Amino acid sequence: MANPSKLYSLCSVLMASLFAYSASVQLNDPDWYFWLPLYACGCVVNMVNWAICFRTTIRHIARLSLLLGIFLFTKVVTEDFVNGIAGFWSLDLSERVVRERTGSGLVVISLILQLEASSVPEDPLPRKKKEFPKFVEYGMAILVGFGYGLPFVFFVIQKGEMKF
């Protein structure tokens, strides 16, 4: 793996902390057994990927978590479509399906970026430094901005309230 930039490392830590918080608030959810592992694995993969070289065990965890995230994203989108709750493009965090869709989407995108970052091969010749992919670095920065910005705008600026 190419050496990650400081921006990528910071974004990975911020996403790991967001997923750790999300995992910690899942125990009062009726289907916590889906969401807790998703957020916990998202946290671990983000934390480990910036800290050490990506090992094959962590890549397997990332792939399994990615599949779980895609499954849960599809489940929530289907539930929303069938019941006509909020609509696919809605960002109204007062609705449970929008919060779950947004959370699973953040995990899925984060894991895709982490897997992309870990797939950058090291150059066998040390004389030439391998460049870290810019789309992964900036993708993580955009993801952090959206992941922290949307709840801030909804709950602080608009003073929205959650429906259960």
N, CA, C and O of each residue as an XYZ file, in Angstrom:
656
protein
N       0.837     -1.176      0.000
C       0.000      0.000      0.000
C       0.881      1.239      0.000
O       1.876      1.304      0.722
N       0.517      2.201     -0.798
C       1.232      3.474     -0.814
C       0.998      4.192      0.506
O      -0.007      3.965      1.180
N       1.927      5.053      0.863
C       1.782      5.784      2.117
C       0.599      6.732      2.036
O       0.541      7.580      1.145
N      -0.359      6.593      2.971
C      -1.522      7.484      2.953
C      -1.133      8.907      3.347
O      -0.196      9.120      4.115
N      -1.860      9.858      2.814
C      -1.606     11.254      3.142
C      -2.166     11.573      4.528
O      -2.910     10.782      5.108
N      -1.800     12.730      5.040
C      -2.310     13.161      6.345
C      -3.809     13.436      6.279
O      -4.528     13.156      7.238
N      -4.286     13.977      5.168
C      -5.711     14.236      5.006
C      -6.495     12.926      5.046
O      -7.520     12.834      5.722
N      -6.018     11.920      4.330
C      -6.679     10.615      4.309
C      -6.677      9.986      5.704
O      -7.690      9.439      6.139
N      -5.560     10.061      6.394
C      -5.473      9.499      7.744
C      -6.431     10.201      8.700
O      -7.116      9.547      9.486
N      -6.482     11.525      8.637
C      -7.397     12.283      9.485
C      -8.850     11.925      9.170
O      -9.658     11.727     10.078
N      -9.170     11.845      7.897
C     -10.539     11.494      7.493
C     -10.908     10.088      7.952
O     -12.046      9.852      8.357
N      -9.974      9.161      7.895
C     -10.237      7.797      8.358
C     -10.531      7.782      9.853
O     -11.431      7.075     10.306
N      -9.774      8.560     10.615
C     -10.009      8.630     12.068
C     -11.372      9.273     12.348
O     -12.111      8.809     13.216
N     -11.700     10.330     11.622
C     -12.994     10.989     11.824
C     -14.160     10.065     11.456
O     -15.173     10.040     12.155
N     -14.024      9.312     10.369
C     -15.087      8.372     10.004
C     -15.166      7.242     11.024
O     -16.262      6.788     11.350
N     -14.037      6.784     11.528
C     -14.037      5.745     12.560
C     -14.760      6.231     13.811
O     -15.520      5.479     14.420
N     -14.528      7.479     14.195
C     -15.213      8.002     15.380
C     -16.708      8.178     15.131
O     -17.512      7.951     16.035
N     -17.092      8.579     13.921
C     -18.512      8.691     13.584
C     -19.191      7.322     13.631
O     -20.303      7.193     14.143
N     -18.521      6.306     13.096
C     -19.089      4.954     13.122
C     -19.098      4.372     14.533
O     -20.003      3.611     14.877
N     -18.112      4.715     15.350
C     -18.111      4.252     16.743
C     -19.295      4.848     17.498
O     -19.969      4.151     18.257
N     -19.541      6.123     17.289
C     -20.707      6.749     17.916
C     -22.002      6.104     17.418
O     -22.897      5.802     18.208
N     -22.092      5.897     16.107
C     -23.293      5.287     15.538
C     -23.522      3.889     16.087
O     -24.664      3.503     16.337
N     -22.463      3.131     16.277
C     -22.595      1.786     16.844
C     -23.057      1.860     18.293
O     -23.821      1.008     18.745
N     -22.602      2.865     19.016
C     -22.941      2.960     20.445
C     -24.402      3.309     20.689
O     -24.924      3.027     21.768
N     -25.070      3.911     19.724
C     -26.475      4.279     19.920
C     -27.445      3.274     19.295
O     -28.643      3.547     19.215
N     -26.953      2.134     18.858
C     -27.811      1.151     18.192
C     -28.512      0.196     19.151
O     -29.432     -0.508     18.733
N     -28.119      0.144     20.400
C     -28.660     -0.868     21.311
C     -30.132     -0.666     21.645
O     -30.781     -1.605     22.107
N     -30.673      0.509     21.431
C     -32.097      0.717     21.679
C     -32.931      0.498     20.408
O     -34.147      0.689     20.421
N     -32.285      0.106     19.333
C     -32.951     -0.143     18.061
C     -33.526     -1.559     18.042
O     -32.884     -2.477     18.552
N     -34.716     -1.763     17.469
C     -35.274     -3.121     17.433
C     -34.434     -4.094     16.595
O     -34.411     -5.289     16.890
N     -33.754     -3.611     15.572
C     -32.906     -4.488     14.757
C     -31.422     -4.132     14.920
O     -30.682     -4.023     13.943
N     -31.018     -3.958     16.155
C     -29.641     -3.580     16.486
C     -28.628     -4.606     15.994
O     -27.487     -4.255     15.694
N     -29.037     -5.868     15.909
C     -28.121     -6.941     15.522
C     -27.659     -6.809     14.071
O     -26.684     -7.454     13.685
N     -28.331     -5.989     13.254
C     -27.839     -5.660     11.922
C     -26.908     -4.460     11.959
O     -25.828     -4.476     11.368
N     -27.339     -3.418     12.661
C     -26.666     -2.127     12.584
C     -25.417     -2.043     13.442
O     -24.435     -1.420     13.036
N     -25.429     -2.651     14.607
C     -24.244     -2.617     15.468
C     -23.028     -3.241     14.779
O     -21.968     -2.616     14.771
N     -23.127     -4.447     14.197
C     -21.952     -4.995     13.502
C     -21.517     -4.152     12.305
O     -20.321     -4.016     12.046
N     -22.478     -3.586     11.576
C     -22.122     -2.764     10.420
C     -21.287     -1.566     10.842
O     -20.213     -1.329     10.289
N     -21.776     -0.807     11.823
C     -21.042      0.380     12.262
C     -19.739      0.019     12.973
O     -18.734      0.712     12.817
N     -19.751     -1.057     13.749
C     -18.532     -1.470     14.455
C     -17.447     -1.892     13.461
O     -16.283     -1.523     13.617
N     -17.822     -2.654     12.457
C     -16.842     -3.063     11.449
C     -16.363     -1.874     10.632
O     -15.182     -1.788     10.296
N     -17.274     -0.949     10.308
C     -16.866      0.269      9.613
C     -15.860      1.063     10.423
O     -14.907      1.620      9.878
N     -16.081      1.110     11.733
C     -15.149      1.797     12.634
C     -13.782      1.113     12.631
O     -12.753      1.773     12.489
N     -13.777     -0.201     12.787
C     -12.511     -0.948     12.852
C     -11.732     -0.812     11.552
O     -10.529     -0.553     11.577
N     -12.398     -0.984     10.424
C     -11.705     -0.910      9.135
C     -11.115      0.484      8.930
O      -9.975      0.603      8.482
N     -11.861      1.537      9.248
C     -11.331      2.890      9.101
C     -10.172      3.151     10.051
O      -9.197      3.801      9.673
N     -10.265      2.657     11.271
C      -9.205      2.890     12.253
C      -7.938      2.116     11.892
O      -6.834      2.657     11.972
N      -8.092      0.874     11.502
C      -6.926      0.039     11.210
C      -6.261      0.457      9.909
O      -5.036      0.420      9.803
N      -7.043      0.850      8.928
C      -6.468      1.165      7.629
C      -5.525      2.357      7.680
O      -4.515      2.362      6.977
N      -5.819      3.354      8.478
C      -4.898      4.488      8.523
C      -3.713      4.207      9.443
O      -2.660      4.828      9.297
N      -3.870      3.283     10.388
C      -2.836      3.062     11.395
C      -1.745      2.107     10.930
O      -0.561      2.371     11.141
N      -2.122      1.017     10.310
C      -1.133      0.015      9.899
C      -1.418     -0.423      8.476
O      -2.441     -0.073      7.888
N      -0.507     -1.184      7.947
C      -0.689     -1.742      6.611
C      -1.917     -2.649      6.611
O      -2.133     -3.406      7.557
N      -2.697     -2.576      5.580
C      -3.956     -3.317      5.474
C      -3.672     -4.803      5.320
O      -3.099     -5.217      4.311
N      -4.053     -5.598      6.281
C      -3.842     -7.040      6.260
C      -5.011     -7.739      5.576
O      -6.093     -7.170      5.428
N      -4.774     -8.979      5.164
C      -5.827     -9.713      4.456
C      -7.028     -9.971      5.353
O      -8.153     -9.998      4.856
N      -6.835    -10.163      6.654
C      -7.965    -10.381      7.560
C      -8.872     -9.152      7.577
O     -10.095     -9.280      7.519
N      -8.281     -7.979      7.654
C      -9.063     -6.743      7.665
C      -9.744     -6.539      6.317
O     -10.867     -6.038      6.264
N      -9.086     -6.917      5.238
C      -9.729     -6.821      3.915
C     -10.963     -7.719      3.850
O     -11.978     -7.341      3.266
N     -10.876     -8.916      4.453
C     -12.042     -9.804      4.485
C     -13.169     -9.200      5.317
O     -14.336     -9.263      4.932
N     -12.817     -8.624      6.443
C     -13.819     -7.950      7.282
C     -14.452     -6.798      6.504
O     -15.665     -6.598      6.557
N     -13.631     -6.049      5.790
C     -14.141     -4.921      5.001
C     -15.089     -5.412      3.908
O     -16.134     -4.805      3.674
N     -14.734     -6.488      3.250
C     -15.604     -7.018      2.185
C     -16.930     -7.526      2.750
O     -17.991     -7.251      2.191
N     -16.868     -8.269      3.859
C     -18.105     -8.763      4.483
C     -18.967     -7.602      4.976
O     -20.188     -7.619      4.820
N     -18.336     -6.608      5.564
C     -19.078     -5.430      6.026
C     -19.683     -4.674      4.851
O     -20.788     -4.142      4.953
N     -18.966     -4.628      3.747
C     -19.479     -3.987      2.548
C     -20.737     -4.706      2.055
O     -21.720     -4.062      1.687
N     -20.705     -6.028      2.047
C     -21.891     -6.791      1.645
C     -23.063     -6.544      2.595
O     -24.198     -6.371      2.152
N     -22.784     -6.526      3.911
C     -23.832     -6.234      4.892
C     -24.383     -4.831      4.676
O     -25.595     -4.626      4.739
N     -23.510     -3.869      4.426
C     -23.945     -2.491      4.187
C     -24.810     -2.370      2.950
O     -25.814     -1.658      2.964
N     -24.437     -3.053      1.880
C     -25.244     -3.028      0.655
C     -26.599     -3.675      0.909
O     -27.624     -3.179      0.441
N     -26.608     -4.787      1.650
C     -27.869     -5.451      1.991
C     -28.775     -4.518      2.792
O     -29.957     -4.382      2.476
N     -28.231     -3.877      3.824
C     -29.041     -3.000      4.666
C     -29.500     -1.751      3.907
O     -30.623     -1.284      4.099
N     -28.634     -1.215      3.051
C     -29.023     -0.071      2.232
C     -30.200     -0.450      1.337
O     -31.175      0.294      1.231
N     -30.101     -1.615      0.694
C     -31.184     -2.092     -0.172
C     -32.460     -2.334      0.629
O     -33.553     -2.006      0.169
N     -32.326     -2.906      1.823
C     -33.480     -3.165      2.697
C     -34.206     -1.870      3.033
O     -35.431     -1.795      2.934
N     -33.455     -0.859      3.428
C     -34.054      0.412      3.841
C     -34.670      1.150      2.649
O     -35.752      1.724      2.770
N     -33.991      1.138      1.508
C     -34.533      1.794      0.315
C     -35.824      1.102     -0.119
O     -36.787      1.768     -0.501
N     -35.848     -0.230     -0.062
C     -37.053     -0.973     -0.422
C     -38.190     -0.678      0.551
O     -39.332     -0.469      0.141
N     -37.867     -0.662      1.840
C     -38.881     -0.341      2.860
C     -39.456      1.054      2.632
O     -40.666      1.259      2.733
N     -38.594      1.999      2.327
C     -39.041      3.366      2.068
C     -39.925      3.415      0.824
O     -40.964      4.075      0.828
N     -39.521      2.726     -0.233
C     -40.274      2.729     -1.485
C     -41.650      2.082     -1.308
O     -42.657      2.621     -1.768
N     -41.689      0.928     -0.643
C     -42.950      0.204     -0.459
C     -43.927      0.999      0.410
O     -45.118      1.065      0.108
N     -43.427      1.594      1.478
C     -44.292      2.330      2.402
C     -44.463      3.805      2.037
O     -45.286      4.496      2.638
N     -43.705      4.288      1.071
C     -43.811      5.689      0.652
C     -43.530      6.669      1.772
O     -44.273      7.633      1.951
N     -42.465      6.438      2.532
C     -42.190      7.245      3.721
C     -41.545      8.586      3.379
O     -42.089      9.635      3.721
N     -40.400      8.564      2.714
C     -39.664      9.819      2.535
C     -39.200     10.059      1.104
O     -39.030     11.214      0.714
N     -38.995      9.054      0.336
C     -38.438      9.224     -1.001
C     -36.941      9.020     -0.999
O     -36.270      9.284     -0.001
N     -36.413      8.546     -2.124
C     -34.996      8.171     -2.190
C     -34.064      9.348     -1.953
O     -33.043      9.180     -1.286
N     -34.365     10.507     -2.461
C     -33.458     11.650     -2.370
C     -33.681     12.502     -1.121
O     -33.012     13.519     -0.941
N     -34.605     12.102     -0.266
C     -34.887     12.875      0.937
C     -33.704     12.836      1.909
O     -33.078     11.794      2.104
N     -33.415     13.977      2.507
C     -32.392     14.072      3.549
C     -33.010     14.498      4.876
O     -32.324     15.050      5.736
N     -34.298     14.244      5.040
C     -35.021     14.585      6.263
C     -34.684     13.567      7.347
O     -35.282     12.492      7.403
N     -33.738     13.904      8.198
C     -33.251     12.967      9.211
C     -34.252     12.694     10.325
O     -33.958     11.920     11.235
N     -35.423     13.311     10.274
C     -36.435     12.984     11.269
C     -37.016     11.593     11.008
O     -37.555     10.969     11.922
N     -36.914     11.109      9.787
C     -37.414      9.784      9.424
C     -36.346      8.722      9.671
O     -35.184      8.902      9.308
N     -36.751      7.617     10.290
C     -35.839      6.513     10.594
C     -35.202      5.945      9.328
O     -33.999      5.685      9.307
N     -35.995      5.749      8.272
C     -35.455      5.144      7.057
C     -34.392      6.032      6.405
O     -33.448      5.526      5.797
N     -34.542      7.337      6.529
C     -33.540      8.247      5.963
C     -32.247      8.166      6.774
O     -31.158      8.147      6.200
N     -32.357      8.117      8.098
C     -31.161      7.976      8.936
C     -30.445      6.666      8.646
O     -29.221      6.637      8.521
N     -31.212      5.572      8.537
C     -30.600      4.270      8.277
C     -30.008      4.207      6.867
O     -28.937      3.632      6.676
N     -30.681      4.783      5.892
C     -30.158      4.796      4.522
C     -28.870      5.619      4.455
O     -27.896      5.214      3.821
N     -28.878      6.762      5.107
C     -27.689      7.618      5.111
C     -26.523      6.926      5.811
O     -25.397      6.945      5.314
N     -26.794      6.312      6.969
C     -25.736      5.624      7.707
C     -25.152      4.456      6.942
O     -23.933      4.297      6.882
N     -26.017      3.633      6.354
C     -25.499      2.492      5.595
C     -24.775      2.961      4.334
O     -23.786      2.356      3.921
N     -25.264      4.034      3.726
C     -24.578      4.593      2.562
C     -23.193      5.116      2.905
O     -22.244      4.922      2.146
N     -23.079      5.783      4.056
C     -21.764      6.273      4.496
C     -20.798      5.119      4.722
O     -19.635      5.190      4.325
N     -21.281      4.048      5.363
C     -20.415      2.887      5.606
C     -19.996      2.257      4.281
O     -18.822      1.937      4.096
N     -20.934      2.077      3.361
C     -20.624      1.454      2.075
C     -19.578      2.265      1.314
O     -18.592      1.708      0.830
N     -19.787      3.562      1.209
C     -18.833      4.402      0.469
C     -17.475      4.408      1.161
O     -16.437      4.337      0.502
N     -17.482      4.492      2.480
C     -16.233      4.480      3.227
C     -15.464      3.173      3.010
O     -14.250      3.189      2.807
N     -16.164      2.064      3.052
C     -15.493      0.773      2.864
C     -14.978      0.620      1.439
O     -13.907      0.050      1.230
N     -15.715      1.114      0.465
C     -15.230      1.070     -0.923
C     -13.940      1.866     -1.044
O     -12.980      1.407     -1.663
N     -13.914      3.061     -0.453
C     -12.700      3.887     -0.507
C     -11.545      3.229      0.246
O     -10.403      3.277     -0.211
N     -11.829      2.619      1.389
C     -10.776      1.934      2.148
C     -10.214      0.750      1.366
O      -9.002      0.535      1.351
N     -11.089     -0.017      0.718
C     -10.618     -1.145     -0.088
C      -9.817     -0.661     -1.292
O      -8.828     -1.288     -1.671
N     -10.232      0.437     -1.889
C      -9.464      1.015     -2.998
C      -8.082      1.463     -2.520
O      -7.077      1.239     -3.195
N      -8.047      2.092     -1.358
C      -6.760      2.561     -0.820
C      -5.838      1.392     -0.520
O      -4.628      1.486     -0.726
N      -6.398      0.296     -0.037
C      -5.561     -0.846      0.322
C      -5.130     -1.657     -0.886
O      -4.234     -2.493     -0.774
N      -5.745     -1.432     -2.038
C      -5.390     -2.202     -3.223
C      -4.276     -1.561     -4.037
O      -3.837     -2.127     -5.037
N      -3.815     -0.391     -3.621
C      -2.700      0.257     -4.314
C      -1.440     -0.538     -4.007
O      -1.013     -0.592     -2.854
N      -0.837     -1.158     -5.021
C       0.339     -1.992     -4.753
C       1.567     -1.150     -4.430
O       1.714     -0.016     -4.886
N       2.431     -1.741     -3.636
C       3.703     -1.075     -3.358
C       4.625     -1.279     -4.542
O       4.597     -2.315     -5.206
N       5.427     -0.289     -4.787
C       6.386     -0.386     -5.869
C       7.522     -1.303     -5.418
O       8.120     -1.059     -4.370
N       7.836     -2.360     -6.188
C       8.920     -3.243     -5.778
C      10.281     -2.560     -5.792
O      11.209     -2.999     -5.112
N      10.396     -1.502     -6.557
C      11.647     -0.750     -6.595
C      11.509      0.482     -5.708
O      10.749      1.391     -6.045
N      12.223      0.539     -4.582
C      12.040      1.640     -3.639
C      12.498      3.004     -4.149
O      12.264      4.013     -3.484
N      13.134      3.057     -5.291
C      13.627      4.348     -5.785
C      12.497      5.271     -6.230
O      12.672      6.488     -6.297
N      11.332      4.687     -6.534
C      10.208      5.492     -7.005
C       9.059      5.362     -6.007
O       8.559      4.262     -5.772
N       8.647      6.473     -5.428
C       7.576      6.464     -4.437
C       6.219      6.340     -5.134
O       5.922      7.080     -6.072
N       5.402      5.395     -4.661
C       4.075      5.185     -5.235
C       3.141      6.261     -4.718
O       3.102      6.527     -3.517
N       2.397      6.874     -5.605
C       1.477      7.957     -5.258
C       0.170      7.390     -4.712
O      -0.374      6.422     -5.244
N      -0.316      8.001     -3.655
C      -1.603      7.614     -3.076
C      -2.704      8.200     -3.947
O      -2.611      9.360     -4.350
N      -3.758      7.417     -4.251
C      -4.798      7.917     -5.169
C      -5.527      9.152     -4.621
O      -6.015      9.151     -3.491
N      -5.587     10.191     -5.438
C      -6.229     11.442     -5.019
C      -7.738     11.281     -4.877
O      -8.334     11.918     -4.009
N      -8.380     10.442     -5.708
C      -9.826     10.296     -5.601
C     -10.216      9.638     -4.285
O     -11.303      9.899     -3.769
N      -9.349      8.787     -3.729
C      -9.621      8.185     -2.425
C      -9.467      9.243     -1.334
O     -10.304      9.349     -0.438
N      -8.408     10.008     -1.417
C      -8.148     11.064     -0.426
C      -9.278     12.092     -0.408
O      -9.809     12.406      0.657
N      -9.647     12.614     -1.570
C     -10.698     13.626     -1.636
C     -12.085     13.025     -1.398
O     -12.971     13.689     -0.860
N     -12.264     11.774     -1.799
C     -13.523     11.087     -1.519
C     -13.770     10.951     -0.030
O     -14.892     11.146      0.439
N     -12.725     10.615      0.718
C     -12.858     10.523      2.174
C     -13.142     11.897      2.776
O     -13.929     12.007      3.716
N     -12.516     12.936      2.250
C     -12.756     14.288      2.766
C     -14.206     14.715      2.509
O     -14.836     15.313      3.381
N     -14.727     14.418      1.339
C     -16.123     14.742      1.031
C     -17.058     13.938      1.924
O     -18.064     14.458      2.408
N     -16.727     12.675      2.141
C     -17.536     11.809      3.000
C     -17.581     12.331      4.436
O     -18.638     12.316      5.065
N     -16.454     12.789      4.954
C     -16.410     13.375      6.296
C     -17.259     14.638      6.341
O     -18.027     14.840      7.282
N     -17.123     15.482      5.334
C     -17.922     16.712      5.296
C     -19.411     16.422      5.293
O     -20.171     17.082      6.002
N     -19.838     15.446      4.507
C     -21.254     15.088      4.452
C     -21.693     14.390      5.736
O     -22.756     14.694      6.278
N     -20.875     13.455      6.223
C     -21.229     12.674      7.413
C     -21.368     13.516      8.674
O     -22.205     13.222      9.527
N     -20.565     14.547      8.797
C     -20.657     15.432      9.959
C     -21.545     16.647      9.674
O     -22.192     17.173     10.581
N     -21.574     17.088      8.417
C     -22.319     18.300      8.081
C     -23.825     18.122      8.055
O     -24.554     18.992      8.532
N     -24.310     17.010      7.506
C     -25.757     16.804      7.405
C     -26.432     16.780      8.776
O     -27.419     17.492      8.963
N     -25.950     15.998      9.743
C     -26.600     16.046     11.064
C     -26.488     17.415     11.727
O     -27.416     17.850     12.408
N     -25.356     18.098     11.534
C     -25.196     19.422     12.112
C     -26.247     20.377     11.558
O     -26.897     21.095     12.317
N     -26.413     20.387     10.253
C     -27.407     21.266      9.628
C     -28.808     20.897     10.093
O     -29.600     21.778     10.428
N     -29.122     19.605     10.118
C     -30.479     19.196     10.453
C     -30.819     19.441     11.922
O     -31.861     20.018     12.233
N     -29.935     18.999     12.831
C     -30.271     19.058     14.248
C     -29.921     20.392     14.912
O     -30.595     20.793     15.861
N     -28.892     21.082     14.438
C     -28.471     22.332     15.079
C     -29.088     23.548     14.383
O     -29.675     24.409     15.038
N     -28.957     23.616     13.082
C     -29.426     24.799     12.376
C     -30.943     24.757     12.172
O     -31.632     25.737     12.452
N     -31.467     23.623     11.684
C     -32.909     23.527     11.449
C     -33.679     23.104     12.705
O     -34.907     23.194     12.735
N     -32.977     22.650     13.726
C     -33.572     22.202     14.979
C     -34.634     21.118     14.730
O     -35.728     21.151     15.293
N     -34.270     20.156     13.863
C     -35.162     19.050     13.558
C     -35.241     18.053     14.707
O     -34.341     17.978     15.543
N     -36.322     17.297     14.737
C     -36.512     16.264     15.763
C     -36.730     14.933     15.089
O     -37.317     14.860     14.009
N     -36.254     13.870     15.732
C     -36.377     12.534     15.178
C     -37.748     11.946     15.452
O     -38.346     12.168     16.504
N     -38.230     11.187     14.471
C     -39.432     10.370     14.641
C     -38.977      8.942     14.871
O     -37.959      8.526     14.317
N     -39.689      8.201     15.657
C     -39.270      6.827     15.913
C     -40.213      5.865     15.347
O     -40.012      4.657     15.472
